[in-house]
Amino acid sequence: MKKILLAVLLAILATSAYAGKTYTQSQLNHMVNSGHYPDQGSVINTQTKSISYSACKVEVENVMSQLRGSYPVKIIVNTNILYTVKAWTNDGAITVSCSGPDHKMVITQATYR
């Protein structure tokens, strides 16, 4: 499953068909660390997978740990039924959520305005 999630995230990162505003890694880190997030546009891509909550959290953290250091990554929600992490990349934001009650992972991508 880790390879599938990594492949999905890499495919999303490589997608440049959705031309929007872009930022450098330095700009993104400065913006997110100062609490001034880039303006996010509409969601352009959504993928859903069935997975257990605990396995989902592990997979998301394994993949997001590979983005940390280069791109800003923040845990948005961390409860016993919902886990949401967001990463800001050069051309858009990626949000991954794990839902315990639904046994689902939802990955969304949005461009910047």
Biotite code that builds the C-alpha atoms (Angstrom):
import biotite.structure as struc

atoms = struc.array([
    struc.Atom([0.000, 0.000, 0.000], chain_id="A", res_id=1, res_name="MET", atom_name="CA", element="C"),
    struc.Atom([2.883, 2.359, 0.750], chain_id="A", res_id=2, res_name="LYS", atom_name="CA", element="C"),
    struc.Atom([4.095, 2.003, -2.832], chain_id="A", res_id=3, res_name="LYS", atom_name="CA", element="C"),
    struc.Atom([0.621, 2.785, -4.165], chain_id="A", res_id=4, res_name="ILE", atom_name="CA", element="C"),
    struc.Atom([0.293, 5.949, -2.064], chain_id="A", res_id=5, res_name="LEU", atom_name="CA", element="C"),
    struc.Atom([3.810, 7.054, -2.985], chain_id="A", res_id=6, res_name="LEU", atom_name="CA", element="C"),
    struc.Atom([3.071, 6.450, -6.677], chain_id="A", res_id=7, res_name="ALA", atom_name="CA", element="C"),
    struc.Atom([-0.136, 8.485, -6.422], chain_id="A", res_id=8, res_name="VAL", atom_name="CA", element="C"),
    struc.Atom([1.632, 11.377, -4.684], chain_id="A", res_id=9, res_name="LEU", atom_name="CA", element="C"),
    struc.Atom([4.501, 11.310, -7.169], chain_id="A", res_id=10, res_name="LEU", atom_name="CA", element="C"),
    struc.Atom([2.042, 11.302, -10.070], chain_id="A", res_id=11, res_name="ALA", atom_name="CA", element="C"),
    struc.Atom([0.263, 14.277, -8.535], chain_id="A", res_id=12, res_name="ILE", atom_name="CA", element="C"),
    struc.Atom([3.549, 16.106, -8.013], chain_id="A", res_id=13, res_name="LEU", atom_name="CA", element="C"),
    struc.Atom([4.556, 15.424, -11.614], chain_id="A", res_id=14, res_name="ALA", atom_name="CA", element="C"),
    struc.Atom([1.263, 16.642, -13.057], chain_id="A", res_id=15, res_name="THR", atom_name="CA", element="C"),
    struc.Atom([1.761, 20.010, -14.652], chain_id="A", res_id=16, res_name="SER", atom_name="CA", element="C"),
    struc.Atom([-1.333, 19.993, -16.874], chain_id="A", res_id=17, res_name="ALA", atom_name="CA", element="C"),
    struc.Atom([-3.102, 22.250, -14.399], chain_id="A", res_id=18, res_name="TYR", atom_name="CA", element="C"),
    struc.Atom([-1.314, 25.543, -14.831], chain_id="A", res_id=19, res_name="ALA", atom_name="CA", element="C"),
    struc.Atom([-1.672, 27.719, -11.787], chain_id="A", res_id=20, res_name="GLY", atom_name="CA", element="C"),
    struc.Atom([0.557, 29.837, -9.611], chain_id="A", res_id=21, res_name="LYS", atom_name="CA", element="C"),
    struc.Atom([3.784, 28.204, -8.476], chain_id="A", res_id=22, res_name="THR", atom_name="CA", element="C"),
    struc.Atom([6.099, 28.847, -5.543], chain_id="A", res_id=23, res_name="TYR", atom_name="CA", element="C"),
    struc.Atom([9.655, 27.853, -4.706], chain_id="A", res_id=24, res_name="THR", atom_name="CA", element="C"),
    struc.Atom([10.336, 25.562, -1.764], chain_id="A", res_id=25, res_name="GLN", atom_name="CA", element="C"),
    struc.Atom([11.799, 28.525, 0.107], chain_id="A", res_id=26, res_name="SER", atom_name="CA", element="C"),
    struc.Atom([8.702, 30.670, -0.502], chain_id="A", res_id=27, res_name="GLN", atom_name="CA", element="C"),
    struc.Atom([6.374, 27.867, 0.599], chain_id="A", res_id=28, res_name="LEU", atom_name="CA", element="C"),
    struc.Atom([8.329, 27.138, 3.769], chain_id="A", res_id=29, res_name="ASN", atom_name="CA", element="C"),
    struc.Atom([8.369, 30.827, 4.682], chain_id="A", res_id=30, res_name="HIS", atom_name="CA", element="C"),
    struc.Atom([4.652, 31.261, 3.967], chain_id="A", res_id=31, res_name="MET", atom_name="CA", element="C"),
    struc.Atom([3.476, 28.174, 5.850], chain_id="A", res_id=32, res_name="VAL", atom_name="CA", element="C"),
    struc.Atom([5.824, 28.711, 8.795], chain_id="A", res_id=33, res_name="ASN", atom_name="CA", element="C"),
    struc.Atom([4.578, 32.292, 9.170], chain_id="A", res_id=34, res_name="SER", atom_name="CA", element="C"),
    struc.Atom([0.916, 31.228, 8.965], chain_id="A", res_id=35, res_name="GLY", atom_name="CA", element="C"),
    struc.Atom([0.310, 32.985, 5.642], chain_id="A", res_id=36, res_name="HIS", atom_name="CA", element="C"),
    struc.Atom([-0.727, 30.070, 3.452], chain_id="A", res_id=37, res_name="TYR", atom_name="CA", element="C"),
    struc.Atom([-0.882, 30.285, -0.352], chain_id="A", res_id=38, res_name="PRO", atom_name="CA", element="C"),
    struc.Atom([-4.360, 30.930, -1.754], chain_id="A", res_id=39, res_name="ASP", atom_name="CA", element="C"),
    struc.Atom([-5.726, 27.557, -2.749], chain_id="A", res_id=40, res_name="GLN", atom_name="CA", element="C"),
    struc.Atom([-7.933, 27.068, -5.786], chain_id="A", res_id=41, res_name="GLY", atom_name="CA", element="C"),
    struc.Atom([-10.470, 24.365, -6.441], chain_id="A", res_id=42, res_name="SER", atom_name="CA", element="C"),
    struc.Atom([-9.697, 20.685, -6.008], chain_id="A", res_id=43, res_name="VAL", atom_name="CA", element="C"),
    struc.Atom([-8.517, 19.304, -9.353], chain_id="A", res_id=44, res_name="ILE", atom_name="CA", element="C"),
    struc.Atom([-7.917, 15.675, -8.436], chain_id="A", res_id=45, res_name="ASN", atom_name="CA", element="C"),
    struc.Atom([-9.387, 13.333, -5.814], chain_id="A", res_id=46, res_name="THR", atom_name="CA", element="C"),
    struc.Atom([-8.562, 9.691, -5.202], chain_id="A", res_id=47, res_name="GLN", atom_name="CA", element="C"),
    struc.Atom([-10.167, 7.386, -2.628], chain_id="A", res_id=48, res_name="THR", atom_name="CA", element="C"),
    struc.Atom([-8.907, 4.039, -1.345], chain_id="A", res_id=49, res_name="LYS", atom_name="CA", element="C"),
    struc.Atom([-10.304, 1.519, 1.115], chain_id="A", res_id=50, res_name="SER", atom_name="CA", element="C"),
    struc.Atom([-7.846, 0.935, 3.963], chain_id="A", res_id=51, res_name="ILE", atom_name="CA", element="C"),
    struc.Atom([-7.906, 0.458, 7.725], chain_id="A", res_id=52, res_name="SER", atom_name="CA", element="C"),
    struc.Atom([-7.481, 3.589, 9.813], chain_id="A", res_id=53, res_name="TYR", atom_name="CA", element="C"),
    struc.Atom([-4.255, 2.481, 11.482], chain_id="A", res_id=54, res_name="SER", atom_name="CA", element="C"),
    struc.Atom([-2.673, 1.318, 8.220], chain_id="A", res_id=55, res_name="ALA", atom_name="CA", element="C"),
    struc.Atom([-3.723, 4.571, 6.546], chain_id="A", res_id=56, res_name="CYS", atom_name="CA", element="C"),
    struc.Atom([-2.033, 6.686, 9.214], chain_id="A", res_id=57, res_name="LYS", atom_name="CA", element="C"),
    struc.Atom([1.174, 4.697, 8.921], chain_id="A", res_id=58, res_name="VAL", atom_name="CA", element="C"),
    struc.Atom([1.214, 4.964, 5.127], chain_id="A", res_id=59, res_name="GLU", atom_name="CA", element="C"),
    struc.Atom([0.488, 8.691, 5.137], chain_id="A", res_id=60, res_name="VAL", atom_name="CA", element="C"),
    struc.Atom([3.237, 9.396, 7.666], chain_id="A", res_id=61, res_name="GLU", atom_name="CA", element="C"),
    struc.Atom([5.743, 7.239, 5.768], chain_id="A", res_id=62, res_name="ASN", atom_name="CA", element="C"),
    struc.Atom([5.113, 9.124, 2.536], chain_id="A", res_id=63, res_name="VAL", atom_name="CA", element="C"),
    struc.Atom([4.820, 12.598, 4.077], chain_id="A", res_id=64, res_name="MET", atom_name="CA", element="C"),
    struc.Atom([8.087, 12.063, 5.945], chain_id="A", res_id=65, res_name="SER", atom_name="CA", element="C"),
    struc.Atom([9.749, 11.859, 2.523], chain_id="A", res_id=66, res_name="GLN", atom_name="CA", element="C"),
    struc.Atom([8.334, 15.284, 1.604], chain_id="A", res_id=67, res_name="LEU", atom_name="CA", element="C"),
    struc.Atom([9.254, 16.952, 4.924], chain_id="A", res_id=68, res_name="ARG", atom_name="CA", element="C"),
    struc.Atom([12.421, 18.960, 4.745], chain_id="A", res_id=69, res_name="GLY", atom_name="CA", element="C"),
    struc.Atom([11.786, 19.916, 1.140], chain_id="A", res_id=70, res_name="SER", atom_name="CA", element="C"),
    struc.Atom([8.166, 20.982, 1.365], chain_id="A", res_id=71, res_name="TYR", atom_name="CA", element="C"),
    struc.Atom([6.074, 22.152, 4.312], chain_id="A", res_id=72, res_name="PRO", atom_name="CA", element="C"),
    struc.Atom([3.893, 19.380, 5.736], chain_id="A", res_id=73, res_name="VAL", atom_name="CA", element="C"),
    struc.Atom([1.420, 19.858, 8.585], chain_id="A", res_id=74, res_name="LYS", atom_name="CA", element="C"),
    struc.Atom([-0.867, 17.556, 10.507], chain_id="A", res_id=75, res_name="ILE", atom_name="CA", element="C"),
    struc.Atom([-4.248, 19.287, 10.384], chain_id="A", res_id=76, res_name="ILE", atom_name="CA", element="C"),
    struc.Atom([-6.363, 16.804, 12.389], chain_id="A", res_id=77, res_name="VAL", atom_name="CA", element="C"),
    struc.Atom([-5.204, 13.910, 14.564], chain_id="A", res_id=78, res_name="ASN", atom_name="CA", element="C"),
    struc.Atom([-7.987, 12.163, 16.484], chain_id="A", res_id=79, res_name="THR", atom_name="CA", element="C"),
    struc.Atom([-8.912, 8.530, 17.014], chain_id="A", res_id=80, res_name="ASN", atom_name="CA", element="C"),
    struc.Atom([-11.285, 8.635, 14.000], chain_id="A", res_id=81, res_name="ILE", atom_name="CA", element="C"),
    struc.Atom([-9.832, 11.269, 11.626], chain_id="A", res_id=82, res_name="LEU", atom_name="CA", element="C"),
    struc.Atom([-6.294, 12.023, 10.525], chain_id="A", res_id=83, res_name="TYR", atom_name="CA", element="C"),
    struc.Atom([-5.564, 14.754, 7.975], chain_id="A", res_id=84, res_name="THR", atom_name="CA", element="C"),
    struc.Atom([-2.177, 15.889, 6.690], chain_id="A", res_id=85, res_name="VAL", atom_name="CA", element="C"),
    struc.Atom([-1.464, 18.640, 4.173], chain_id="A", res_id=86, res_name="LYS", atom_name="CA", element="C"),
    struc.Atom([1.634, 19.234, 2.052], chain_id="A", res_id=87, res_name="ALA", atom_name="CA", element="C"),
    struc.Atom([2.305, 22.357, 0.021], chain_id="A", res_id=88, res_name="TRP", atom_name="CA", element="C"),
    struc.Atom([4.302, 21.645, -3.133], chain_id="A", res_id=89, res_name="THR", atom_name="CA", element="C"),
    struc.Atom([5.553, 23.940, -5.901], chain_id="A", res_id=90, res_name="ASN", atom_name="CA", element="C"),
    struc.Atom([2.343, 23.902, -7.940], chain_id="A", res_id=91, res_name="ASP", atom_name="CA", element="C"),
    struc.Atom([-0.368, 22.963, -5.442], chain_id="A", res_id=92, res_name="GLY", atom_name="CA", element="C"),
    struc.Atom([-1.487, 21.592, -2.110], chain_id="A", res_id=93, res_name="ALA", atom_name="CA", element="C"),
    struc.Atom([-1.998, 17.908, -1.393], chain_id="A", res_id=94, res_name="ILE", atom_name="CA", element="C"),
    struc.Atom([-4.299, 16.848, 1.435], chain_id="A", res_id=95, res_name="THR", atom_name="CA", element="C"),
    struc.Atom([-4.557, 13.262, 2.621], chain_id="A", res_id=96, res_name="VAL", atom_name="CA", element="C"),
    struc.Atom([-7.222, 12.162, 5.103], chain_id="A", res_id=97, res_name="SER", atom_name="CA", element="C"),
    struc.Atom([-7.767, 8.874, 6.881], chain_id="A", res_id=98, res_name="CYS", atom_name="CA", element="C"),
    struc.Atom([-11.270, 8.125, 8.141], chain_id="A", res_id=99, res_name="SER", atom_name="CA", element="C"),
    struc.Atom([-11.702, 5.462, 10.805], chain_id="A", res_id=100, res_name="GLY", atom_name="CA", element="C"),
    struc.Atom([-15.485, 5.009, 10.515], chain_id="A", res_id=101, res_name="PRO", atom_name="CA", element="C"),
    struc.Atom([-15.326, 4.832, 6.700], chain_id="A", res_id=102, res_name="ASP", atom_name="CA", element="C"),
    struc.Atom([-12.069, 2.847, 6.431], chain_id="A", res_id=103, res_name="HIS", atom_name="CA", element="C"),
    struc.Atom([-11.017, 5.239, 3.671], chain_id="A", res_id=104, res_name="LYS", atom_name="CA", element="C"),
    struc.Atom([-8.048, 7.259, 2.545], chain_id="A", res_id=105, res_name="MET", atom_name="CA", element="C"),
    struc.Atom([-8.857, 10.368, 0.501], chain_id="A", res_id=106, res_name="VAL", atom_name="CA", element="C"),
    struc.Atom([-6.129, 12.196, -1.422], chain_id="A", res_id=107, res_name="ILE", atom_name="CA", element="C"),
    struc.Atom([-6.935, 15.595, -2.958], chain_id="A", res_id=108, res_name="THR", atom_name="CA", element="C"),
    struc.Atom([-4.881, 18.014, -4.998], chain_id="A", res_id=109, res_name="GLN", atom_name="CA", element="C"),
    struc.Atom([-5.614, 21.703, -5.523], chain_id="A", res_id=110, res_name="ALA", atom_name="CA", element="C"),
    struc.Atom([-3.698, 24.332, -7.460], chain_id="A", res_id=111, res_name="THR", atom_name="CA", element="C"),
    struc.Atom([-2.824, 27.780, -6.140], chain_id="A", res_id=112, res_name="TYR", atom_name="CA", element="C"),
    struc.Atom([-4.600, 30.911, -7.285], chain_id="A", res_id=113, res_name="ARG", atom_name="CA", element="C"),
])
